[in-house]
């Protein structure tokens, strides 16, 4: 996975639905404190309605330097904030 693709997913998370989950999980296994990647994985679990969403959510809250910003990334569209 390259940096441009990650930036594209961060700008438009809806494109994550077409991305292989294993590739992102592998990247985060290698770099577990890559916060933006953890946030993207959380978003992908939410999009795909995965059972691992709650566990990843707790992990993301522990890693996020700004939990409010993480919340807005995850739920901003539902609140009208993008």
Secondary structure, 3 states (H helix, E strand, C coil): CCHHHHHHHHHCHHHHHHCCHHHHHHHHHHCCCCHHHHHHHHHHHHHCCCCCHHHHHHHHHHHCCCHHHHHHHHHHHHHCCC
